Amino acid sequence: MKKLSVFLSGLFFVSTTALAFQNTEVDYNAVYKIKDEGLNNSQVMDIAWNLTDRIGPRLTGSSGLKNAYDWTSKEMKEWGLTNVKVEAWGEFGPGWDVKKSYLAMTAPYYQAIIGIPKAWTPGTNGLLSAEVVYVNIQNESDLAKYKGQLAGKVVMLPTTVEATTTFEADARRFTDEQLEDMTSARVSNGNSEFSANRVSDFRRSANLRNAAYQLFKDEGVAMVLATRRGGQGTFFTSNGARRDPDALPEMEIAPEHYNRMVRLAIKGEPVMVEADTKTEFQTKDLQGYNVLAEIEGTDPSLKDEVVMLGAHMDSWFAGTGATDNAAGSAVMMEVMRILKESNTPLKRTVRIALWSGEEQGLYGSRNYVQNTFMKNGAPNKAHEKFSAYYNMDNGTGAVRGIYLQSNEAVRPLFQEWFTAFEDMGANTVTIRNTGGTDHQAFDGIGLPGFQFIQDPIDYNTRTHHSNMDVFERLQAADLRKNAVIIATMVMQTANMDQKMPRKPKVFESGLNTNR
């Protein structure tokens, strides 16, 4: 009964808080100005072009990301934003760049190979020509037969992936039925997705892979070839070898090319490759950075309160990081430009953050919130004066709604605000949580942090961390609409009578069943 009374009091808090904030109506005069600027004078694709085609890949710590720091901060200063700065969040470690990437099969015939060096691995130190050995290991006892056989060889592990023809479209949008289904709460049935057997299998595979790589190092292997999912010319990269200072030269390649060499080797056909890769470790500056800028609030009593929006600017490097996440960075920069250019009144200060280190573990945003809103593990004054954070990191697809992150009190606000965008197909508000990106840093310390529901397009099937994450995959109309929608959400939040309501403590005690 005690737990029930606590839960009911939490529900009472949610309901009364929601009622207190329902007087926040849509400011249609401001929405008109936002739509006019964002739809008729959009610069979002020009911003995206600069981040992709012109600046290129932006791996955290790389020269490309440093170029992005310089360009974005300069651009936002020219727009008239204030407090523009490239701010260190802590030590990240060495950066890494690809300077040269060449791989080809030379026997039994010549074939150029689609691939790129694995992140944070060394190059070949010149042209390498070597025999390919398919190392067929199913358990650690299989490693013994390869001792003394691998020096100077290029090795391939039994990690072939299926790359068959698919009869389904790569890209898709959410149907009305799928969006309607999202509005229902998802209650766990108590069965863990990660069963004991699955965890055991994962550990066994990891231990086997580690033992194999140690053998390769001991034997003096010249290069390792690997593949992951993909197909039809697309390959997806891994998380790299950032924590392995003694990594071997390694390349991740298209599955069809990998599978062909495996089939040849299994059939007894000698396979030869040549490779010439050059990589460069950036060790002069080991700090990680975020880019920050503001539009100062105009209300004397509210301008020291903050509304934030952001996206991670770092990317992987096989493509140019277009949908992950130049799309989000360009939209959020465009939001700031729209709000500034349209002279939209903003009572609270609006702050943009372009994060780094997201791909390695939300480092930029997590460190920022700890440095800014916490002191000695407890919320500080800036925490008290914070209203809400909005994030975009689900690719190039159109915004269709928003995840509440279990914050029931904000439901009536968002339902009201999205009425202005029903004709754009954006009106789904779901109590569910979503994870994997920077809004979690805010949510994790009790601050309202939100991620938008977006059409998937071909994010998971073609572009996410792949060599095809390039400018052509961006949906210009979607990005223009997204900037307008998010600018409106930010404007409404900045002009509320009170700060965005927060989740009651009951949700932080494990009673929340929405996952």
C-alpha positions as CSV (number, residue, x, y, z in Angstrom):
1,M,0.0,0.0,0.0
2,K,2.9,2.3,0.7
3,K,4.2,1.9,-2.9
4,L,0.7,2.5,-4.2
5,S,0.2,5.7,-2.2
6,V,3.5,7.0,-3.5
7,F,2.6,6.1,-7.1
8,L,-0.9,7.8,-6.8
9,S,0.7,10.9,-5.3
10,G,3.1,10.9,-8.3
11,L,0.1,10.6,-10.7
12,F,-1.6,13.5,-8.8
13,F,1.5,15.6,-9.3
14,V,1.6,14.8,-13.0
15,S,-2.1,15.6,-13.5
16,T,-2.1,18.8,-11.5
17,T,1.2,19.9,-13.1
18,A,-0.2,19.3,-16.5
19,L,-3.3,21.4,-15.8
20,A,-1.1,24.2,-14.6
21,F,0.7,24.3,-17.9
22,Q,-2.3,23.9,-20.3
23,N,-2.7,27.7,-20.7
24,T,0.3,27.7,-23.1
25,E,-1.4,28.3,-26.4
26,V,0.3,28.3,-29.8
27,D,1.7,31.7,-30.8
28,Y,0.5,31.7,-34.4
29,N,1.9,35.1,-35.2
30,A,5.4,33.7,-34.3
31,V,4.7,30.4,-36.1
32,Y,3.8,32.4,-39.3
33,K,7.2,34.2,-39.2
34,I,9.0,31.0,-38.5
35,K,7.3,29.1,-41.3
36,D,7.9,32.0,-43.7
37,E,11.6,32.2,-43.0
38,G,12.2,28.4,-42.7
39,L,10.3,27.4,-45.8
40,N,10.9,30.3,-48.1
41,N,14.5,31.3,-47.2
42,S,15.9,28.0,-45.9
43,Q,19.7,27.6,-45.7
44,V,19.6,24.1,-44.1
45,M,20.9,22.3,-47.2
46,D,23.7,24.8,-47.6
47,I,24.7,24.2,-44.0
48,A,24.5,20.4,-44.6
49,W,26.6,20.7,-47.8
50,N,29.3,22.6,-45.8
51,L,29.4,19.9,-43.2
52,T,29.5,17.0,-45.7
53,D,30.9,17.7,-49.1
54,R,33.1,20.5,-48.1
55,I,34.3,19.6,-44.6
56,G,33.9,15.8,-44.9
57,P,34.0,13.1,-42.3
58,R,34.1,14.3,-38.7
59,L,35.3,11.5,-36.4
60,T,35.9,12.8,-32.9
61,G,39.4,14.2,-32.5
62,S,40.0,14.3,-36.3
63,S,41.1,17.2,-38.4
64,G,37.7,17.1,-40.1
65,L,35.8,17.7,-36.8
66,K,38.2,20.5,-35.9
67,N,37.4,22.1,-39.2
68,A,33.7,21.8,-38.4
69,Y,34.3,23.5,-35.0
70,D,35.9,26.5,-36.8
71,W,33.2,26.8,-39.6
72,T,30.1,26.4,-37.4
73,S,31.3,28.8,-34.8
74,K,32.3,31.4,-37.4
75,E,28.9,31.0,-39.2
76,M,26.9,31.4,-36.0
77,K,28.9,34.6,-35.1
78,E,28.1,36.0,-38.5
79,W,24.4,35.3,-37.9
80,G,24.6,37.5,-34.8
81,L,24.4,34.8,-32.1
82,T,26.1,35.5,-28.8
83,N,28.4,33.6,-26.5
84,V,29.7,31.6,-29.4
85,K,32.5,29.3,-28.2
86,V,34.3,26.0,-28.8
87,E,34.3,24.6,-25.3
88,A,36.4,21.7,-24.0
89,W,34.4,19.1,-22.1
90,G,37.3,16.9,-21.0
91,E,40.0,14.5,-22.3
92,F,39.0,12.3,-25.2
93,G,42.3,10.9,-26.2
94,P,44.0,10.7,-29.6
95,G,42.1,11.6,-32.7
96,W,42.6,9.7,-36.0
97,D,42.5,10.4,-39.7
98,V,42.6,8.3,-42.9
99,K,45.2,9.7,-45.3
100,K,45.2,6.9,-47.9
101,S,43.1,3.8,-48.5
102,Y,43.7,1.3,-51.2
103,L,42.9,-2.4,-51.3
104,A,42.6,-4.9,-54.2
105,M,42.6,-8.6,-54.8
106,T,45.4,-9.5,-57.2
107,A,45.0,-13.3,-57.5
108,P,43.3,-15.3,-58.9
109,Y,42.5,-12.0,-60.8
110,Y,42.5,-8.3,-60.2
111,Q,39.5,-6.7,-58.4
112,A,39.3,-3.4,-56.6
113,I,37.9,-3.9,-53.1
114,I,35.4,-1.5,-51.5
115,G,36.6,-0.8,-48.0
116,I,38.3,1.6,-45.5
117,P,40.8,1.2,-42.6
118,K,39.1,0.4,-39.3
119,A,39.1,3.4,-37.0
120,W,42.1,3.9,-34.8
121,T,44.2,1.3,-36.5
122,P,47.7,2.0,-38.1
123,G,48.4,1.9,-41.8
124,T,50.5,-0.5,-43.8
125,N,53.6,1.7,-43.9
126,G,53.8,1.4,-47.7
127,L,52.5,-1.1,-50.3
128,L,51.8,-4.5,-49.0
129,S,51.4,-7.6,-51.1
130,A,50.5,-10.8,-49.3
131,E,48.6,-14.1,-49.4
132,V,45.2,-14.2,-47.8
133,V,44.6,-16.9,-45.1
134,Y,41.1,-17.8,-44.1
135,V,41.3,-18.5,-40.4
136,N,38.5,-20.9,-39.6
137,I,38.2,-21.0,-35.9
138,Q,35.1,-22.1,-33.9
139,N,36.8,-22.3,-30.5
140,E,40.1,-21.4,-28.9
141,S,41.5,-24.9,-29.4
142,D,41.4,-24.2,-33.2
143,L,44.0,-21.5,-32.9
144,A,46.9,-23.9,-32.2
145,K,46.9,-25.1,-35.8
146,Y,47.7,-21.6,-37.1
147,K,50.8,-21.0,-35.0
148,G,53.8,-20.5,-37.2
149,Q,51.6,-20.1,-40.3
150,L,50.5,-16.5,-40.3
151,A,53.6,-14.2,-40.4
152,G,53.3,-11.6,-43.1
153,K,49.8,-12.9,-44.1
154,V,46.5,-11.1,-44.5
155,V,43.9,-13.0,-42.4
156,M,40.2,-13.2,-42.6
157,L,38.0,-14.5,-39.8
158,P,34.8,-16.7,-40.4
159,T,32.6,-13.6,-40.2
160,T,30.8,-13.8,-43.6
161,V,27.5,-12.1,-43.6
162,E,24.6,-12.8,-45.9
163,A,24.2,-10.2,-48.7
164,T,21.4,-11.6,-50.7
165,T,18.9,-9.7,-52.9
166,T,16.2,-8.0,-51.0
167,F,12.7,-7.4,-52.3
168,E,11.8,-4.7,-49.8
169,A,12.4,-1.0,-50.3
170,D,15.4,0.4,-48.5
171,A,13.6,3.6,-47.5
172,R,10.2,3.9,-45.9
173,R,8.0,6.4,-44.0
174,F,5.9,5.6,-40.9
175,T,2.3,4.6,-41.8
176,D,-0.6,6.1,-39.9
177,E,-1.1,2.7,-38.2
178,Q,2.5,2.6,-37.0
179,L,2.3,6.1,-35.6
180,E,-1.0,5.3,-33.9
181,D,0.6,2.2,-32.3
182,M,3.4,4.4,-30.9
183,T,0.9,6.4,-28.8
184,S,0.2,3.4,-26.6
185,A,2.4,2.7,-23.6
186,R,4.7,-0.3,-23.8
187,V,4.7,-2.4,-20.7
188,S,7.4,-4.9,-20.1
189,N,6.3,-8.5,-19.7
190,G,9.4,-9.2,-17.5
191,N,11.2,-11.2,-20.2
192,S,14.7,-9.8,-20.8
193,E,15.8,-9.4,-24.4
194,F,19.3,-10.5,-23.3
195,S,18.8,-14.0,-22.0
196,A,21.5,-15.8,-20.0
197,N,22.3,-18.0,-23.0
198,R,22.6,-14.9,-25.3
199,V,24.9,-13.1,-22.9
200,S,27.0,-16.3,-22.6
201,D,27.2,-16.6,-26.4
202,F,28.2,-13.0,-26.7
203,R,31.0,-13.4,-24.2
204,R,32.2,-16.6,-25.8
205,S,32.4,-14.9,-29.2
206,A,34.2,-11.9,-27.7
207,N,36.7,-14.0,-25.9
208,L,37.4,-16.0,-29.0
209,R,37.8,-12.9,-31.1
210,N,40.3,-11.5,-28.5
211,A,42.3,-14.7,-28.4
212,A,42.5,-14.7,-32.2
213,Y,43.7,-11.1,-32.4
214,Q,46.3,-11.9,-29.8
215,L,47.5,-14.8,-31.9
216,F,47.6,-12.5,-35.0
217,K,49.8,-10.0,-33.1
218,D,52.1,-12.7,-31.8
219,E,52.5,-14.2,-35.2
220,G,53.2,-10.9,-37.0
221,V,50.1,-10.8,-39.2
222,A,50.4,-8.0,-41.9
223,M,46.7,-7.1,-42.0
224,V,43.3,-8.2,-40.8
225,L,40.2,-8.0,-43.1
226,A,36.8,-7.9,-41.6
227,T,33.2,-7.3,-42.7
228,R,29.9,-6.5,-41.1
229,R,26.4,-6.1,-42.4
230,G,25.7,-4.4,-45.8
231,G,25.2,-5.2,-49.4
232,Q,24.8,-3.8,-52.9
233,G,27.9,-1.7,-52.5
234,T,27.2,-0.5,-49.0
235,F,29.3,-1.6,-46.0
236,F,28.8,-0.6,-42.4
237,T,31.7,0.2,-40.1
238,S,32.3,-1.0,-36.5
239,N,33.2,1.1,-33.4
240,G,36.9,0.8,-34.2
241,A,39.9,0.0,-32.1
242,R,40.3,3.2,-30.1
243,R,41.2,1.4,-26.8
244,D,43.8,-0.9,-28.4
245,P,47.1,0.9,-28.6
246,D,48.7,-2.2,-30.3
247,A,46.1,-2.7,-33.0
248,L,47.1,-4.3,-36.3
249,P,46.4,-2.7,-39.7
250,E,42.8,-3.6,-40.4
251,M,40.3,-2.9,-43.1
252,E,36.5,-3.2,-43.1
253,I,35.2,-4.1,-46.5
254,A,32.0,-4.8,-48.4
255,P,30.4,-8.1,-47.6
256,E,30.2,-9.3,-51.2
257,H,33.9,-8.8,-51.7
258,Y,34.8,-10.4,-48.4
259,N,32.5,-13.4,-49.1
260,R,34.1,-13.9,-52.5
261,M,37.6,-14.2,-51.1
262,V,36.4,-16.6,-48.4
263,R,34.7,-18.8,-50.9
264,L,37.9,-18.9,-53.1
265,A,40.1,-19.7,-50.1
266,I,37.7,-22.5,-48.9
267,K,37.8,-24.0,-52.4
268,G,41.6,-24.0,-52.3
269,E,42.2,-21.2,-54.8
270,P,45.2,-19.0,-53.8
271,V,44.1,-15.5,-53.0
272,M,46.5,-12.5,-53.0
273,V,45.8,-8.9,-52.1
274,E,47.7,-5.7,-52.1
275,A,47.1,-2.8,-49.8
276,D,48.4,0.6,-49.2
277,T,46.9,2.5,-46.3
278,K,48.0,5.5,-44.3
279,T,46.4,6.7,-41.1
280,E,47.4,9.5,-38.8
281,F,46.9,9.8,-35.0
282,Q,46.2,13.2,-33.7
283,T,48.0,13.5,-30.3
284,K,48.7,17.3,-29.9
285,D,45.3,18.1,-28.4
286,L,43.6,15.2,-26.5
287,Q,40.6,17.3,-25.4
288,G,37.1,16.9,-26.7
289,Y,35.0,20.0,-27.6
290,N,31.4,21.1,-28.1
291,V,30.3,24.2,-30.1
292,L,27.9,26.5,-28.2
293,A,26.0,29.6,-29.1
294,E,23.0,31.6,-27.8
295,I,20.2,34.0,-28.5
296,E,19.8,36.0,-25.3
297,G,16.3,36.1,-23.8
298,T,14.5,39.5,-23.6
299,D,12.5,39.1,-20.5
300,P,14.4,40.6,-17.5
301,S,13.0,38.1,-15.1
302,L,13.3,35.0,-17.3
303,K,16.4,35.6,-19.5
304,D,18.7,33.8,-17.1
305,E,16.7,30.6,-17.7
306,V,17.7,28.4,-20.6
307,V,16.1,26.4,-23.3
308,M,18.6,24.2,-25.3
309,L,18.6,22.4,-28.6
310,G,21.3,20.3,-30.1
311,A,22.7,17.5,-32.2
312,H,26.0,15.7,-32.4
313,M,28.4,17.0,-35.0
314,D,30.8,14.1,-34.9
315,S,30.4,11.3,-37.4
316,W,31.9,8.1,-38.7
317,F,34.2,8.4,-41.7
318,A,33.4,5.8,-44.5
319,G,31.0,8.4,-45.9
320,T,30.6,12.1,-44.9
321,G,28.3,11.6,-41.9
322,A,25.3,13.1,-43.7
323,T,22.3,11.5,-42.0
324,D,24.4,10.8,-38.9
325,N,24.5,13.5,-38.0
326,A,25.0,16.5,-40.4
327,A,21.2,16.4,-40.8
328,G,20.6,17.1,-37.1
329,S,23.4,19.6,-36.8
330,A,22.3,21.5,-39.9
331,V,18.6,21.5,-38.8
332,M,19.5,22.8,-35.3
333,M,21.8,25.5,-36.7
334,E,19.0,26.5,-39.1
335,V,16.6,26.7,-36.1
336,M,18.9,29.3,-34.5
337,R,19.2,31.2,-37.8
338,I,15.4,31.2,-38.3
339,L,14.7,32.4,-34.7
340,K,17.4,35.1,-35.1
341,E,16.5,36.2,-38.7
342,S,12.7,36.3,-38.1
343,N,13.1,38.4,-34.9
344,T,11.0,35.9,-33.0
345,P,10.5,37.2,-29.4
346,L,12.2,34.8,-26.9
347,K,11.7,35.4,-23.2
348,R,14.3,32.9,-22.1
349,T,17.8,32.4,-23.5
350,V,18.0,29.8,-26.2
351,R,21.3,27.9,-26.5
352,I,22.5,25.5,-29.2
353,A,25.1,22.8,-28.6
354,L,26.8,20.8,-31.3
355,W,28.2,17.8,-29.5
356,S,31.3,15.6,-30.1
357,G,32.1,12.1,-28.9
358,E,28.5,11.0,-29.3
359,E,29.5,8.0,-31.4
360,Q,31.9,6.8,-28.7
361,G,29.4,7.1,-25.8
362,L,27.7,10.5,-25.6
363,Y,30.9,12.0,-24.1
364,G,30.3,15.6,-25.2
365,S,26.8,15.9,-23.8
366,R,27.3,13.8,-20.7
367,N,30.4,15.8,-19.7
368,Y,28.6,19.1,-20.6
369,V,25.6,18.4,-18.3
370,Q,27.9,17.3,-15.5
371,N,30.1,20.3,-15.8
372,T,27.2,22.8,-16.3
373,F,24.3,21.6,-14.2
374,M,25.8,19.5,-11.4
375,K,28.3,20.2,-8.6
376,N,29.7,17.4,-6.5
377,G,27.0,15.0,-7.8
378,A,24.1,17.3,-6.9
379,P,22.0,19.8,-9.0
380,N,23.3,23.3,-9.0
381,K,21.6,26.7,-9.7
382,A,21.9,26.2,-13.5
383,H,20.0,23.0,-13.1
384,E,17.2,24.9,-11.3
385,K,17.0,27.5,-14.1
386,F,17.0,25.0,-17.0
387,S,13.7,24.5,-18.9
388,A,14.1,21.8,-21.6
389,Y,16.5,20.3,-24.2
390,Y,15.5,19.2,-27.8
391,N,17.6,16.8,-29.8
392,M,17.7,15.6,-33.4
393,D,19.6,12.4,-34.2
394,N,17.4,10.0,-36.1
395,G,18.6,10.6,-39.6
396,T,17.1,12.8,-42.4
397,G,13.5,11.8,-42.1
398,A,10.6,14.2,-41.4
399,V,9.6,14.8,-37.8
400,R,6.3,13.0,-37.1
401,G,6.1,13.7,-33.4
402,I,8.0,13.5,-30.1
403,Y,8.9,11.0,-27.4
404,L,7.8,12.2,-23.9
405,Q,10.5,10.1,-22.1
406,S,7.8,9.1,-19.6
407,N,7.1,12.8,-18.7
408,E,3.3,12.7,-18.7
409,A,3.0,16.3,-17.6
410,V,4.2,17.6,-20.9
411,R,1.7,15.7,-23.0
412,P,-0.9,18.4,-23.2
413,L,1.7,21.0,-24.1
414,F,3.1,19.0,-27.0
415,Q,-0.3,18.0,-28.2
416,E,-1.3,21.6,-28.4
417,W,1.9,22.8,-30.0
418,F,1.8,20.0,-32.7
419,T,-1.6,21.1,-33.9
420,A,0.2,23.8,-36.0
421,F,1.9,21.0,-37.9
422,E,-0.8,18.4,-38.5
423,D,-0.8,19.3,-42.2
424,M,2.9,18.4,-42.2
425,G,2.1,14.9,-40.8
426,A,3.6,15.8,-37.4
427,N,1.2,15.2,-34.5
428,T,2.2,11.9,-32.7
429,V,3.0,12.3,-29.0
430,T,4.1,9.1,-27.3
431,I,4.8,8.5,-23.6
432,R,7.6,6.0,-24.7
433,N,11.3,6.5,-24.2
434,T,13.9,6.4,-26.9
435,G,17.6,6.1,-26.3
436,G,21.0,6.1,-27.9
437,T,21.6,9.8,-28.3
438,D,22.3,13.0,-26.5
439,H,18.9,13.8,-24.9
440,Q,19.7,11.0,-22.5
441,A,22.5,13.1,-20.9
442,F,19.8,15.6,-19.8
443,D,17.2,13.0,-18.9
444,G,19.8,11.2,-16.8
445,I,20.1,14.1,-14.4
446,G,16.4,14.9,-14.1
447,L,16.2,17.6,-16.8
448,P,13.5,17.4,-19.5
449,G,15.3,16.1,-22.6
450,F,13.4,15.1,-25.8
451,Q,14.1,13.4,-29.1
452,F,11.8,13.6,-32.1
453,I,10.0,10.8,-33.9
454,Q,11.3,10.8,-37.4
455,D,10.5,8.8,-40.6
456,P,13.3,6.2,-40.9
457,I,13.8,6.7,-44.6
458,D,16.9,4.4,-45.3
459,Y,18.8,5.2,-42.1
460,N,19.1,1.6,-40.7
461,T,19.1,-0.1,-44.1
462,R,21.6,2.1,-46.0
463,T,23.2,5.1,-44.3
464,H,23.8,4.6,-40.6
465,H,27.6,4.3,-40.1
466,S,28.1,3.3,-43.8
467,N,30.0,4.4,-46.8
468,M,26.7,5.6,-48.3
469,D,26.0,8.2,-45.6
470,V,26.6,11.0,-48.0
471,F,24.8,14.3,-49.1
472,E,22.6,12.5,-51.7
473,R,20.8,10.7,-48.9
474,L,19.5,13.9,-47.4
475,Q,15.8,14.7,-47.8
476,A,15.7,18.5,-48.4
477,A,12.0,19.0,-47.9
478,D,12.1,17.0,-44.6
479,L,15.0,19.0,-43.2
480,R,13.2,22.3,-44.0
481,K,10.1,21.1,-42.3
482,N,12.0,19.8,-39.3
483,A,13.7,23.1,-38.7
484,V,10.4,24.9,-38.7
485,I,8.8,22.4,-36.3
486,I,11.7,22.4,-33.9
487,A,12.0,26.2,-34.1
488,T,8.4,26.4,-33.0
489,M,8.9,24.0,-30.1
490,V,11.9,26.0,-28.9
491,M,10.0,29.3,-29.3
492,Q,7.0,28.0,-27.3
493,T,9.2,26.6,-24.6
494,A,11.2,29.8,-24.3
495,N,8.0,31.9,-23.9
496,M,6.1,29.8,-21.4
497,D,5.1,31.4,-18.1
498,Q,7.0,28.7,-16.3
499,K,9.7,26.2,-17.0
500,M,8.9,22.9,-18.7
501,P,7.5,20.5,-16.1
502,R,9.8,17.7,-14.9
503,K,9.2,14.1,-14.2
504,P,8.2,13.5,-10.5
505,K,10.7,11.5,-8.4
506,V,8.5,8.4,-8.5
507,F,9.6,7.8,-12.1
508,E,13.2,7.7,-11.0
509,S,12.6,5.0,-8.4
510,G,12.0,2.2,-10.9
511,L,8.2,2.3,-11.0
512,N,8.2,3.5,-14.6
513,T,7.2,0.7,-16.9
514,N,7.6,2.5,-20.2
515,R,10.7,1.4,-22.0
